[in-house]
């Protein structure tokens, strides 16, 4: 949620080589895709639980699960990043906990901006649009990467990393400022042209992070990374997709507010 994806980097794969026998089973593209889809599926299934809870019992019943999911997801993400070997266990758990958070948050957005009567519907309105746009961006960026229309050069990668770091810093400043003086820093939530422009920029940066994910996964496959890195790569992609979905959801809510 902080807008950066430290899960995928060159050192991750290099460190993996250092602790594994090169004769052990290695990372393959097909298996990585399957495990990535599995993680996305687990996330969606968990999201339907808190979505349904919010719809039937009210947001108060779903919020403890959402908060627990957010905290649990953060802890699991840290464990996965610092110990990739644990990713076959921690990555699925992260997908489930993150799904609990996303389901409740999506229900809140749907209630506020989705249906004409202000009630959360059956995955209609703003949530379906955000999901569709997220998948569309994923497909577009994958096509651009696969056809080499956009090549991930060192200069491009450096620019994306720098932009992502700037977004992360912007989030932190916003959180700290509003904790000290509530309502003092509203650019992130502003529904005016500046706020919408900021959201568009952040969505664009999140989309370009997908290129880095694809590039590093390809390098891991070609370099013979250990088998557990398939789960780790799927986890890293899910981190980016969650960030992209939330920012698209925020952008759509701003547009509807106008």
C-alpha positions in Angstrom: 0.0 0.0 0.0 2.9 2.3 0.5 3.4 2.3 -3.2 6.8 0.5 -3.5 7.5 -3.1 -4.2 10.8 -4.0 -2.6 10.0 -7.7 -3.1 11.6 -7.9 -6.6 15.2 -6.8 -7.0 18.4 -8.1 -8.5 19.9 -9.0 -5.1 16.9 -11.3 -4.4 17.8 -13.7 -7.2 21.6 -13.4 -6.6 21.2 -14.3 -2.9 19.1 -17.2 -3.8 21.9 -18.6 -6.0 24.2 -18.3 -3.1 22.2 -20.6 -0.8 20.9 -23.2 -3.1 22.5 -26.0 -5.1 22.4 -25.3 -8.8 21.4 -28.9 -9.4 18.1 -28.4 -7.4 14.8 -27.8 -9.2 14.7 -24.4 -10.8 12.2 -21.6 -11.5 10.1 -22.0 -14.7 7.8 -19.5 -16.4 4.8 -21.8 -16.6 4.9 -22.7 -13.0 5.5 -19.1 -12.0 2.4 -18.0 -13.9 0.3 -20.8 -12.3 1.4 -19.9 -8.8 0.8 -16.2 -9.5 -2.7 -17.0 -10.6 -3.2 -19.1 -7.5 -2.2 -16.2 -5.3 -4.6 -13.9 -7.1 -7.3 -16.5 -6.7 -6.8 -16.8 -3.0 -6.9 -13.1 -2.6 -10.2 -12.8 -4.5 -11.7 -15.7 -2.5 -10.7 -14.0 0.8 -12.1 -10.7 -0.4 -15.5 -12.2 -1.0 -15.7 -13.1 2.7 -15.3 -9.6 4.0 -17.3 -8.2 1.1 -20.3 -10.4 2.0 -19.8 -9.7 5.7 -20.0 -6.0 5.0 -23.0 -6.4 2.8 -25.0 -8.6 5.1 -23.9 -7.6 8.6 -22.6 -4.1 8.1 -19.2 -2.5 7.8 -18.7 -2.7 11.6 -18.6 -6.5 11.4 -16.1 -6.6 8.5 -13.7 -3.9 9.8 -11.9 -6.0 12.5 -11.2 -8.6 9.8 -10.0 -5.9 7.4 -7.7 -4.4 10.0 -6.4 -7.8 11.1 -5.8 -8.6 7.4 -3.9 -5.4 6.8 -1.7 -5.9 9.8 -1.2 -9.6 9.1 -0.5 -8.9 5.4 2.1 -6.3 6.3 3.9 -8.7 8.7 3.8 -11.6 6.2 5.1 -9.3 3.5 8.1 -8.4 5.6 8.8 -12.0 6.4 8.6 -12.9 2.7 10.8 -10.1 1.6 13.6 -10.8 4.1 13.3 -14.6 3.9 12.3 -15.6 0.3 12.8 -19.3 1.2 9.6 -19.1 3.3 7.5 -17.8 0.4 5.8 -21.1 -0.4 4.1 -20.7 3.0 4.0 -16.9 3.5 2.9 -15.9 0.0 -0.5 -17.8 0.1 -1.1 -16.5 3.7 -0.3 -13.0 2.5 -2.8 -13.4 -0.4 -5.5 -14.5 2.0 -4.9 -11.7 4.6 -4.6 -9.0 1.9 -7.9 -10.3 0.4 -9.7 -9.8 3.8 -8.6 -6.2 3.8 -9.4 -5.6 0.1 -12.9 -7.0 0.4 -14.0 -4.7 3.2 -12.3 -1.6 1.6 -13.9 -2.4 -1.7 -17.3 -2.7 0.0 -16.8 0.8 1.5 -16.0 2.3 -1.9 -18.9 0.5 -3.5 -21.3 1.8 -0.9 -20.1 5.3 -1.2 -19.6 5.6 -5.0 -20.9 2.4 -6.6 -24.7 2.1 -6.6 -27.2 4.9 -7.1 -28.9 4.1 -3.8 -25.7 4.2 -1.9 -25.7 0.5 -1.0 -23.0 -2.1 -1.9 -24.3 -4.2 -4.7 -23.3 -7.6 -6.1 -19.8 -6.6 -7.3 -21.2 -3.8 -9.5 -20.3 -0.3 -10.1 -16.9 1.2 -9.1 -15.4 -2.1 -7.9 -16.0 -3.9 -11.1 -14.6 -1.0 -13.0 -11.5 -0.9 -10.8 -11.0 -4.7 -11.2 -11.5 -4.5 -15.0 -9.1 -1.5 -15.4 -6.5 -3.3 -13.2 -6.7 -6.4 -15.4 -6.6 -4.2 -18.5 -3.5 -2.4 -17.4 -1.8 -5.7 -16.6 -2.6 -7.0 -20.0 -1.4 -3.9 -21.8 1.9 -3.8 -19.8 2.5 -7.5 -20.4 1.9 -7.0 -24.1 4.2 -4.0 -24.3 6.9 -5.9 -22.4 6.4 -9.2 -24.3 6.6 -7.5 -27.7 9.5 -5.4 -26.6 7.7 -2.1 -27.5 9.1 -1.0 -24.1 12.5 -2.4 -23.2 13.5 -2.3 -19.5 16.9 -0.6 -19.7 19.0 0.4 -16.8 18.0 4.0 -17.2 14.2 3.2 -17.3 14.5 0.9 -14.3 16.3 3.6 -12.4 13.6 6.1 -13.3 10.8 3.8 -12.2 12.5 3.1 -8.9 13.1 6.8 -8.2 9.5 7.6 -9.1 8.2 4.8 -6.8 10.4 6.1 -4.0 9.0 9.6 -4.4 5.4 8.2 -4.2 6.3 6.3 -1.1 7.7 9.5 0.5 4.6 11.3 -0.5 2.4 8.7 1.2 4.5 8.9 4.4 4.4 12.7 4.5 0.6 12.6 4.0 0.1 10.1 6.8 2.4 11.9 9.2 1.0 15.3 8.5 -2.6 14.2 9.0 -1.7 12.4 12.2 -0.2 15.6 13.5 -2.9 17.9 12.2 -5.9 16.1 10.7 -7.0 17.5 7.4 -3.8 19.5 6.9 -2.5 17.5 3.9 -5.4 16.5 1.5 -3.7 16.4 -1.9 -3.9 12.6 -1.9 -7.7 12.7 -1.4 -8.4 15.9 -3.2 -11.1 15.6 -5.9 -10.0 18.6 -7.8 -7.8 18.7 -10.9 -4.6 18.5 -8.9 -5.8 15.5 -6.8 -6.9 13.7 -9.9 -3.7 14.5 -11.7 -1.7 13.1 -8.7 -3.8 9.8 -8.8 -3.2 9.5 -12.6 0.6 9.8 -12.0 0.6 7.3 -9.2 -1.4 4.8 -11.3 1.1 5.2 -14.1 4.0 4.6 -11.9 2.3 1.5 -10.4 1.7 0.2 -14.0 5.4 0.7 -14.9 6.4 -1.3 -11.8 4.8 -4.2 -13.6 7.5 -4.0 -16.2 10.2 -4.3 -13.6 8.4 -7.4 -12.2 8.2 -9.0 -15.6 11.8 -8.3 -16.4 13.1 -9.6 -13.1 11.0 -12.8 -13.4 12.3 -13.4 -16.9 15.9 -13.0 -15.6 15.1 -15.4 -12.7 13.8 -18.0 -15.1 16.7 -17.6 -17.5 19.2 -17.6 -14.7 17.9 -20.8 -13.1 16.6 -19.3 -9.8 15.5 -21.8 -7.1 12.0 -23.3 -7.3 10.7 -21.4 -4.3 11.3 -18.2 -6.2 8.2 -19.0 -8.2 6.1 -18.3 -5.1 8.2 -15.3 -4.3 7.7 -13.8 -7.8 4.0 -14.4 -7.6 3.9 -12.6 -4.3 5.8 -9.7 -5.7 3.4 -9.4 -8.6 0.5 -9.5 -6.2 2.0 -6.6 -4.2 2.1 -4.5 -7.3 -1.4 -5.5 -8.4 -2.9 -4.7 -5.0 -1.3 -1.3 -5.1 -2.5 -0.6 -8.7 -6.1 -1.7 -7.8 -6.3 0.5 -4.8 -5.0 3.5 -6.7 -7.4 2.9 -9.6 -10.2 2.6 -7.0 -9.2 5.9 -5.4 -9.0 7.6 -8.9 -12.5 6.4 -9.8 -13.9 7.6 -6.5 -12.5 11.1 -7.2 -14.0 11.2 -10.6 -17.4 10.1 -9.3 -17.2 12.7 -6.5 -17.1 15.4 -9.2 
